[in-house]
């Protein structure tokens, strides 16, 4: 059986007070949460459920709050602030993923279907400069989405003539 790549920092306490940059992706990167139009995300009904569950995190985990977030068509990015001494980052993300998946699957009438990819990406925010960089990255996510899709469309339309040799 293949060994999964270790994503977490070894020996780091993920219940420690601090800021954590988190990315969670939909299973098979399906674009179910909305669409990006003119650099703005327009959420679908499923995206609204995910955004609602993201905002409910602080109510479910006292001492935890979402600093900044964006729900994209196929993923969610956010900064989670932990006060320490309470929930772990994995517990907070797990509660968010299971709660949102349960609600989305009920809405879609697909109980038990995988909604999120297994695991999540995280980055321990080191200092104020790092936090500023991460906040900017999250805020600019819809613009990067638009640019990347335009580049992909251009590449699909580009043909490269090769001389007959």
Secondary structure, DSSP 8 states (H G I E B T S, - for coil): -------S-TT--TTSSEEEEEEEEBGGG---SEEEETTEEEE-HHHHHHHHHHHTHHHHSTTEEEEEEEE-SSEEEEEEEE-SSS--HHHHHHHHHHHHHHHHHHHHT-TT---B-SS-EEEE--SHHHHHHHHHHHHTHHHHHHHHHHHHHHHHH--------
